[in-house]
Amino acid sequence: MTRTVRSRFDHEVGGVVEGCTILERRVVIPPNPVEKRRGVYEYLVEVPPAAAKAEKPDAPRKASAPERGSFTRSTPEERGGVLRRLPPR
């Protein structure tokens, strides 16, 4: 998979930008050394495949956590917190 990355730093083809390998390089705005201005470069980079997390199907889930999509209110015992009341101003 590829994507486009813009950068103000000059890299060569085959280098690495944001953890991706550069396939193509294009100058968007050329550098101007008289004004001490950097150029803007656009790189076509190859994105490494994302590592998929291995989920254990036999891993027990928390019994207190409700299923996603259920909108049941929690009880004070489930919250386990202490209510603090602020003094009046």
N, C-alpha and C positions, 0 to 999 in steps of 0.2 A: 504494500500500500504506500502511496506517496502523498505528500502534502507540500504546500508552499510556505516558506518562512522568510520574513524580511529581517534584515539585520544591518546595523551601521558598521559592522566589522567585516573586513575583507578576508574571506576564506577561499581556499582552492577546492576544485572538484576532487572528491575523494576524502575530504576532511570531514570533521564531525561538527554539527551545529545542533544544540539542544538534544544531544544523545542520538541524533539521526545522521546517516551518511549522505553527503551531498552528491547528487547526480548531475545537476545542471546549475549554472550560475548566470545571473543576468544583472547588469548594472541599471538601476532605476534612476538614480541621480549620481552623476560622476563627482568624485571628490575634487575640491578646489583648494590646493595648498596655499595659494595667495591669501585667501580669506580664512585659512585654517579650518576648513569645513570638511567633515568626513562625508563620504558618499553613502548612498543607500543601495544595498544589494538585496536581490531576491534569489532565494535558493529553492530548487526543487529537491526535496530530500526523501529518502526511503525510510519509512517508519518501521522499526522492528516490531514483530508480532508481540502482542501483549500476553504476558504469562497468565494463564487461567488458574484461578485458585481451585485447588482440589478440595471439594467439600465432602465430609464424611457423612454418608447417609444414615449410619447407625448412631451418630452423635445425638445425645438427648438434648432437647431444647429446654429452656427455662420454663418451669410450670407457671410462674407468675406473669410472664410476658404474654399479653393477649395476641391473637393472630392478627396479621396485617389486614386492615379493612374492617375490623370490629371496633366499634366505637363505644365500648363499655367504660363507664367511669370507674376509676380506681377508688378503693376504700382507704381510709386513713391508715389502716394496718399495712396495706400494700405499699403505700407511699413511704411509711416509716420515718417521716420527717417531723420536726417540731415546728408548730406555728408560733411565730413571734409577732406580737402586737406592738405597733409603734405608738409611743405616747402622743397625745394630742398636741398640736402646736400652740 
